Amino acid sequence: MLEKYYIKPQTIDHIRANWLAEPIERYVTWLDDRGYGARNVFRRVPLLLRFSTYAQSKGAKTWEDLPQHVPGFVNGWTREHGLNRRTDRTRKSVANEVRGPIEQMLHVLLPSFAPTGRSKPFPFADQAPGFVAHLVNERGLRPKTLHKYREYLRHLEDYLKDIKVSSVRELSPTILSAFLTKRSDGWGMSMVGGLCGALRVFLRYVFREKLIAQDLSGTIEGPKKYRLSSIPRSISWTEVERMLEAVDRRSVVGRRDYAILLLLVTYGLRGREVAALTLDDLDWERERLKVPERKAGHSTAYPLAPIVGQAILDYLKHGRPQQADRHLFYRVMAPFSPMTDCAVSQRTSYYLHKAGVPVPRPGSHTLRHTCVQRLIDAHFPLKTIGDYVGHTSPESTAIYAKVSLETLREVALGDGEEVV
């Protein structure tokens, strides 16, 4: 594989003379298989050669000895190459740039090796080891929700360490109140509500397992949320057109993102549902689009709108990488892997900002709200709209009917006398 990237035989001989020649060449093959560009190989191989020399000088004799020498090498590299970096954040970026390729090679070489940042156990795993199984098996949480629980409880775990509390048995209403007061400072109502909900579930579980003497879940009071206190985050169709016009469809990224945006605003799909689409969900013969595994647990089949079908076809012909995996939308840079729901939402936010469309918390749900609002304005029955976008309850659709956004826009732009 080295011959694919290096022309001079002397360079190849130099690499193969190194005591880590086999792992390095295996890593280069791994990069090539995943579509990494040549510049990644040219940048990473010299770094790995430097690391191999360092590890050998520190007494490393086998491949299994390498992980223990990563921190020392990274620290030395950061001191040497981070002299002009003035902030901790920029110095950390230097460390990450050198640590990433080394740990990636070690993971290829030693599958049991866990790269930095991926080996942290779930919060309180040592004290409540069955909590994750409870969330997955009993409560049926999806991976994304499980990740939110991890992040919320990580804040509690860190807070307890800061105040020298080592066990959940020491939890009290006073500690929990102080934690919520400190942690919720600067957070929005939705984030604080999510934190309180996760805490209540955790506290009920540890009480059920007799890890604490009393059920403290009742002491967690979240912020009051009123169902009709806000309006949907929809945008006008003129703003949708501005957003779509901001997409440069001459590039691979543009062709992919244009198809994603059309799916979101045409069918009101969630970001997770777009990310989960596969080639098998497209029935070109019957002009159908199937959306399986919706939030409510059912599936929906839509007529494939010509403009959406053409955008997807354009991406398939001139953008999607040739991969055995059947997912529809892929990253455009190596490693080529299916897009996540977070990536779908981030791309939507990017184009809303690019088009100068002001909206609170821009993302994929903005276009979902827009789709529902257009159907409301067109006077479709709420039951029909709910079925169309996959709502589990009519109440979820009814929140869009509480206000006529277009009428309010007219009032805001003029004196409103004709509307009134």
C-alpha positions as CSV (number, residue, x, y, z in Angstrom):
1,M,0.0,0.0,0.0
2,L,2.9,2.4,0.6
3,E,3.8,2.2,-3.1
4,K,0.5,3.9,-3.8
5,Y,1.5,7.1,-2.0
6,Y,5.3,7.2,-2.2
7,I,7.3,7.3,-5.4
8,K,10.8,7.2,-4.0
9,P,12.0,3.7,-3.0
10,Q,14.2,5.2,-0.4
11,T,11.2,6.7,1.4
12,I,9.4,3.3,1.4
13,D,12.6,1.6,2.6
14,H,12.9,4.1,5.4
15,I,9.4,3.4,6.6
16,R,9.7,-0.3,6.4
17,A,13.0,-0.2,8.3
18,N,11.1,1.1,11.3
19,W,10.2,-1.3,14.1
20,L,6.5,-0.2,13.7
21,A,6.5,-0.7,9.9
22,E,3.8,-3.3,9.9
23,P,1.3,-1.3,12.1
24,I,2.0,1.8,10.1
25,E,1.4,0.1,6.8
26,R,-1.7,-1.6,8.1
27,Y,-2.9,1.8,9.2
28,V,-2.3,3.3,5.8
29,T,-4.3,0.5,4.3
30,W,-7.1,1.3,6.8
31,L,-7.1,5.0,5.8
32,D,-7.2,4.1,2.1
33,D,-10.1,1.7,2.5
34,R,-12.1,4.5,4.2
35,G,-11.4,7.1,1.5
36,Y,-9.0,9.3,3.3
37,G,-7.1,11.6,1.0
38,A,-3.3,11.3,0.3
39,R,-2.6,14.4,2.3
40,N,-3.7,12.6,5.4
41,V,-1.2,9.8,4.8
42,F,1.6,12.3,4.1
43,R,0.8,14.1,7.3
44,R,0.3,11.2,9.6
45,V,3.1,8.8,8.6
46,P,6.0,11.1,9.6
47,L,4.2,11.7,12.9
48,L,3.9,8.0,13.6
49,L,7.5,7.5,12.8
50,R,8.4,10.2,15.4
51,F,6.2,8.5,17.9
52,S,7.7,5.1,17.3
53,T,11.2,6.5,17.9
54,Y,10.0,8.2,21.1
55,A,8.3,5.0,22.4
56,Q,11.4,2.9,21.6
57,S,13.6,5.3,23.5
58,K,11.4,5.0,26.5
59,G,11.7,1.2,26.6
60,A,8.8,0.1,24.4
61,K,9.5,-3.4,23.0
62,T,6.1,-4.7,21.9
63,W,3.1,-3.1,20.3
64,E,1.2,-3.6,23.6
65,D,3.6,-1.2,25.3
66,L,2.7,1.7,23.0
67,P,-0.4,3.1,24.7
68,Q,1.4,4.0,27.9
69,H,3.8,6.3,26.0
70,V,1.1,8.3,24.2
71,P,0.6,11.0,26.9
72,G,4.3,11.7,27.2
73,F,4.8,12.1,23.5
74,V,1.7,14.3,23.1
75,N,2.8,16.5,26.0
76,G,6.3,16.9,24.5
77,W,4.9,17.6,21.0
78,T,2.5,20.2,22.5
79,R,5.4,22.0,24.3
80,E,7.4,22.0,21.1
81,H,4.8,23.0,18.6
82,G,2.4,25.0,20.9
83,L,4.7,27.8,21.9
84,N,2.9,30.4,19.9
85,R,-0.6,29.2,21.0
86,R,-1.7,31.7,23.7
87,T,-4.8,30.1,25.0
88,D,-5.5,26.7,26.6
89,R,-8.0,26.0,23.9
90,T,-5.5,26.4,21.0
91,R,-2.9,24.5,22.9
92,K,-5.4,21.7,23.4
93,S,-6.1,21.7,19.6
94,V,-2.3,21.0,19.0
95,A,-2.5,18.1,21.4
96,N,-5.6,16.7,19.7
97,E,-4.0,17.0,16.3
98,V,-1.2,14.7,17.3
99,R,-3.1,12.4,19.6
100,G,-5.8,11.6,17.1
101,P,-3.7,9.8,14.4
102,I,-1.7,7.9,17.0
103,E,-4.7,6.6,18.9
104,Q,-6.4,5.8,15.7
105,M,-3.5,3.6,14.6
106,L,-3.4,2.0,18.0
107,H,-7.1,1.2,17.8
108,V,-6.6,-0.4,14.4
109,L,-3.6,-2.3,15.8
110,L,-5.1,-3.2,19.2
111,P,-8.9,-3.4,18.9
112,S,-9.3,-3.4,22.7
113,F,-7.6,0.0,22.9
114,A,-10.1,2.8,23.7
115,P,-9.2,6.2,22.3
116,T,-9.3,9.2,24.6
117,G,-12.8,10.4,25.3
118,R,-14.4,7.1,24.3
119,S,-13.5,5.1,27.4
120,K,-15.5,7.1,30.0
121,P,-18.1,4.9,31.7
122,F,-21.7,6.0,32.1
123,P,-22.0,8.3,35.2
124,F,-22.4,6.4,38.5
125,A,-21.8,3.1,36.6
126,D,-19.9,1.8,39.7
127,Q,-22.6,2.7,42.1
128,A,-25.7,2.0,40.0
129,P,-24.4,-0.6,37.4
130,G,-27.9,-1.6,36.2
131,F,-29.2,1.9,35.4
132,V,-28.3,1.8,31.7
133,A,-30.0,-1.5,31.3
134,H,-33.1,0.0,33.1
135,L,-33.2,2.9,30.6
136,V,-32.8,0.7,27.6
137,N,-34.9,-2.4,28.5
138,E,-37.5,-1.0,30.8
139,R,-38.0,2.5,29.6
140,G,-37.1,1.8,25.9
141,L,-34.8,4.8,25.5
142,R,-33.2,5.4,22.1
143,P,-29.5,6.0,21.8
144,K,-29.9,9.7,21.4
145,T,-32.0,10.0,24.5
146,L,-29.5,7.8,26.4
147,H,-26.7,10.2,25.4
148,K,-28.7,13.1,26.9
149,Y,-29.0,11.1,30.2
150,R,-25.3,10.6,30.1
151,E,-24.6,14.3,29.7
152,Y,-27.1,15.4,32.4
153,L,-25.8,12.9,35.0
154,R,-22.2,13.7,34.1
155,H,-22.9,17.2,35.4
156,L,-24.3,15.8,38.7
157,E,-21.3,13.4,39.0
158,D,-18.8,16.3,38.5
159,Y,-20.6,18.5,41.0
160,L,-20.5,15.8,43.7
161,K,-16.8,15.4,43.1
162,D,-16.3,19.1,43.5
163,I,-18.1,19.2,46.9
164,K,-16.3,16.0,48.1
165,V,-19.4,13.7,48.0
166,S,-18.3,10.2,47.0
167,S,-21.5,8.2,47.2
168,V,-25.1,8.6,46.0
169,R,-26.1,7.5,49.6
170,E,-25.1,11.0,50.7
171,L,-27.5,12.8,48.4
172,S,-30.0,15.1,50.1
173,P,-32.6,17.7,49.1
174,T,-30.1,20.4,50.0
175,I,-27.4,19.0,47.7
176,L,-29.8,18.5,44.8
177,S,-31.2,22.0,45.2
178,A,-27.7,23.6,45.3
179,F,-26.7,21.5,42.2
180,L,-29.8,22.6,40.2
181,T,-29.3,26.2,41.2
182,K,-25.7,26.2,40.0
183,R,-26.1,24.1,36.9
184,S,-29.2,25.8,35.5
185,D,-27.5,29.2,35.5
186,G,-27.5,30.3,31.9
187,W,-29.5,27.3,30.7
188,G,-32.7,27.6,28.8
189,M,-36.0,26.3,30.1
190,S,-35.9,23.2,27.9
191,M,-32.4,22.2,29.1
192,V,-33.3,22.6,32.7
193,G,-36.5,20.6,32.2
194,G,-34.5,17.8,30.6
195,L,-32.0,17.8,33.5
196,C,-34.8,17.7,36.1
197,G,-36.5,14.8,34.2
198,A,-33.3,12.8,34.0
199,L,-32.6,13.4,37.7
200,R,-36.1,12.2,38.7
201,V,-35.7,9.0,36.7
202,F,-32.2,8.3,38.3
203,L,-33.4,9.1,41.8
204,R,-36.4,6.8,41.5
205,Y,-34.1,4.0,40.2
206,V,-31.5,4.2,43.0
207,F,-34.3,4.3,45.6
208,R,-35.9,1.3,44.0
209,E,-32.6,-0.5,44.2
210,K,-32.3,0.6,47.9
211,L,-29.1,2.6,47.1
212,I,-30.6,5.6,49.0
213,A,-32.8,5.6,52.0
214,Q,-35.7,7.7,50.7
215,D,-37.1,8.6,47.3
216,L,-35.8,12.1,46.5
217,S,-37.4,12.4,43.1
218,G,-40.2,14.4,44.6
219,T,-37.8,17.2,45.6
220,I,-36.8,17.9,42.0
221,E,-39.0,20.8,40.8
222,G,-38.5,21.6,37.2
223,P,-39.5,25.0,35.5
224,K,-43.1,25.5,34.8
225,K,-43.9,25.1,31.1
226,Y,-47.2,26.2,29.7
227,R,-48.3,24.4,26.6
228,L,-49.5,27.4,24.7
229,S,-46.9,29.9,25.9
230,S,-44.9,29.9,22.7
231,I,-45.5,29.8,18.9
232,P,-44.1,27.1,16.5
233,R,-40.7,27.8,15.0
234,S,-41.9,27.9,11.4
235,I,-40.8,30.2,8.7
236,S,-42.6,31.6,5.7
237,W,-42.4,30.0,2.2
238,T,-40.6,33.0,0.9
239,E,-37.9,32.3,3.5
240,V,-37.9,28.6,2.6
241,E,-37.2,29.7,-1.0
242,R,-34.3,32.0,0.1
243,M,-32.8,29.1,2.1
244,L,-33.0,26.7,-0.9
245,E,-31.5,29.3,-3.2
246,A,-28.5,29.6,-0.8
247,V,-27.5,26.0,-1.6
248,D,-24.7,25.6,-4.1
249,R,-25.9,22.6,-6.0
250,R,-22.8,22.4,-8.2
251,S,-20.9,20.7,-5.3
252,V,-21.4,17.3,-3.8
253,V,-22.3,18.8,-0.5
254,G,-24.8,21.1,-2.1
255,R,-26.5,18.3,-4.0
256,R,-26.8,16.2,-0.8
257,D,-28.0,19.1,1.3
258,Y,-30.5,20.2,-1.2
259,A,-32.2,16.8,-1.2
260,I,-32.2,16.8,2.6
261,L,-33.8,20.2,2.9
262,L,-36.5,19.3,0.4
263,L,-37.3,16.1,2.4
264,L,-37.5,18.0,5.6
265,V,-39.8,20.8,4.3
266,T,-41.9,18.7,2.0
267,Y,-42.8,15.8,4.3
268,G,-42.1,17.4,7.7
269,L,-39.6,14.6,8.5
270,R,-37.5,14.6,11.7
271,G,-33.8,14.8,11.4
272,R,-33.5,11.3,12.7
273,E,-35.9,10.0,10.1
274,V,-33.9,11.6,7.2
275,A,-30.6,10.2,8.5
276,A,-32.1,6.7,8.8
277,L,-33.4,6.6,5.1
278,T,-31.9,3.9,3.0
279,L,-31.9,3.1,-0.7
280,D,-34.5,0.4,0.0
281,D,-36.9,3.1,1.2
282,L,-37.1,4.6,-2.4
283,D,-39.6,2.8,-4.6
284,W,-38.8,4.4,-8.0
285,E,-41.3,2.2,-9.9
286,R,-44.3,3.2,-7.8
287,E,-42.9,6.7,-7.0
288,R,-43.1,6.1,-3.3
289,L,-41.0,7.1,-0.3
290,K,-41.2,4.9,2.8
291,V,-40.3,6.3,6.2
292,P,-39.9,3.4,8.6
293,E,-39.4,3.4,12.4
294,R,-41.0,6.8,13.1
295,K,-41.1,8.2,16.6
296,A,-44.5,6.6,17.3
297,G,-43.2,3.2,16.2
298,H,-45.1,3.0,12.9
299,S,-44.1,3.7,9.2
300,T,-45.4,6.1,6.6
301,A,-45.4,5.9,2.8
302,Y,-45.5,9.1,0.8
303,P,-45.9,9.9,-2.9
304,L,-42.4,10.8,-4.1
305,A,-42.7,14.4,-5.3
306,P,-41.0,15.0,-8.6
307,I,-38.7,17.8,-7.3
308,V,-37.7,15.7,-4.3
309,G,-37.1,12.6,-6.5
310,Q,-35.0,14.6,-8.9
311,A,-32.9,16.1,-6.1
312,I,-32.2,12.6,-4.6
313,L,-31.5,11.2,-8.1
314,D,-29.0,14.0,-8.8
315,Y,-27.2,13.2,-5.5
316,L,-27.2,9.5,-6.1
317,K,-25.6,10.0,-9.6
318,H,-23.2,12.7,-8.8
319,G,-22.5,12.7,-5.0
320,R,-23.2,9.7,-3.0
321,P,-20.0,7.6,-2.4
322,Q,-19.9,4.0,-3.5
323,Q,-20.5,2.2,-0.3
324,A,-21.9,-1.2,0.5
325,D,-24.0,0.2,3.3
326,R,-27.5,1.1,2.1
327,H,-27.9,4.4,4.0
328,L,-29.0,7.2,1.6
329,F,-27.0,10.2,2.9
330,Y,-23.3,10.1,3.6
331,R,-20.5,12.3,4.8
332,V,-18.6,13.9,1.9
333,M,-15.2,13.5,3.6
334,A,-13.4,10.5,4.9
335,P,-14.2,8.4,6.8
336,F,-17.3,7.9,4.6
337,S,-20.0,7.1,7.1
338,P,-23.8,7.6,7.1
339,M,-25.0,11.1,8.3
340,T,-26.3,11.4,11.8
341,D,-29.5,13.3,12.8
342,C,-27.2,15.9,14.5
343,A,-25.5,16.5,11.1
344,V,-28.8,16.8,9.3
345,S,-29.9,19.5,11.8
346,Q,-26.6,21.3,11.7
347,R,-26.7,21.5,7.9
348,T,-30.2,23.0,8.1
349,S,-29.1,25.5,10.6
350,Y,-26.1,26.4,8.3
351,Y,-28.4,27.3,5.4
352,L,-30.9,29.2,7.5
353,H,-28.0,31.4,8.8
354,K,-26.5,31.7,5.3
355,A,-29.9,32.9,3.9
356,G,-30.3,35.3,6.7
357,V,-33.5,33.7,8.0
358,P,-34.0,34.7,11.7
359,V,-35.4,31.9,13.7
360,P,-34.9,30.8,17.3
361,R,-33.0,27.5,17.7
362,P,-32.6,26.9,13.9
363,G,-32.4,23.3,12.8
364,S,-34.2,20.4,11.1
365,H,-37.3,20.9,13.3
366,T,-37.7,24.4,11.9
367,L,-38.6,22.9,8.5
368,R,-40.8,20.3,10.2
369,H,-42.7,23.2,11.9
370,T,-42.9,25.0,8.6
371,C,-44.4,22.0,6.8
372,V,-47.1,21.6,9.5
373,Q,-47.9,25.3,9.5
374,R,-48.4,25.3,5.7
375,L,-50.8,22.4,6.0
376,I,-52.7,24.3,8.8
377,D,-52.9,27.4,6.8
378,A,-54.3,25.4,3.9
379,H,-57.1,24.2,6.2
380,F,-56.3,20.5,6.2
381,P,-58.0,18.6,9.1
382,L,-55.7,18.2,12.2
383,K,-56.1,14.4,12.0
384,T,-54.9,14.4,8.4
385,I,-51.9,16.6,9.3
386,G,-51.0,14.5,12.3
387,D,-51.0,11.3,10.2
388,Y,-48.9,13.1,7.5
389,V,-46.1,14.1,9.8
390,G,-46.3,11.2,12.2
391,H,-47.7,12.8,15.4
392,T,-48.7,10.3,18.0
393,S,-51.4,12.6,19.5
394,P,-53.8,15.1,18.0
395,E,-52.7,17.5,20.7
396,S,-49.2,17.6,19.1
397,T,-50.8,19.0,16.0
398,A,-53.2,21.3,17.7
399,I,-50.5,23.6,19.0
400,Y,-50.0,24.8,15.4
401,A,-53.6,25.8,15.1
402,K,-53.5,28.3,18.0
403,V,-52.3,31.2,15.9
404,S,-52.5,32.3,12.3
405,L,-48.9,33.2,11.6
406,E,-49.6,34.7,8.1
407,T,-52.4,36.9,9.6
408,L,-50.1,38.1,12.3
409,R,-47.4,38.9,9.7
410,E,-50.0,41.1,7.9
411,V,-50.8,42.9,11.1
412,A,-47.2,43.5,11.8
413,L,-46.5,44.9,8.4
414,G,-49.5,47.2,8.2
415,D,-52.1,48.8,10.3
416,G,-54.1,45.6,10.5
417,E,-57.5,47.3,10.0
418,E,-58.5,45.1,7.0
419,V,-57.5,41.9,8.9
420,V,-59.5,43.0,12.0
